[in-house]
Every structure is written in C-alpha cells, then in structure tokens.
Amino acid sequence: MKKGYWLWKEGYVKAVSVKPNVQARKRLFLVKARVSASMKSISYMVNVHFDQGTGEVEFAKCCCKAGKGGCCKHVAATL
C-alpha cells in the first residue's frame, strides 16, 4: 500500500477513465488507468471494478507480473 501511495503521490498514475453502469451480475464502475513504473520506462494497464452500491472492489487486474492476482502496487496506486 505504501508503494502504491507513493506512485500516486509522485504522479505515476496517468490516463484515468471511469465508465459507469458496466453490466455484470451487479452494476459496476469500471476504472482504467495507466501507471508508470518508478524504475523502468514502462507503463502498466490497470482495471478495477467497483460495486456501485457498496463501493467495494469486485475485481482488479494489472498487466505487471505481480498484478495478475489483482494485488500489486499499481492497483494500489489506482485505488
């Protein structure tokens, strides 16, 4: 979480977009962002789905090696 907060605070989170009312089993917000790596010249695409009713994270994914399970510093920076 601390590394994710640092990435956000230092401006590594770019191109954030939000799509409301994405249909699945529930009504979800889809948040997409491009997060730059702090030590490399590469960017990672992050997708997060929020439940519109509760605000809970239903799904998260990042294209980095650690983000396949939805838990990495790039997802934390997006959140």
ABEGO torsion letter per residue (X at the ends): XAAAAAAAAAGABBGBBBBBGBBBABBBBBBBBBBBBAABBBBBBBBBBBBAAAGBBABBBBABAAAAAGBBAAAAAAX
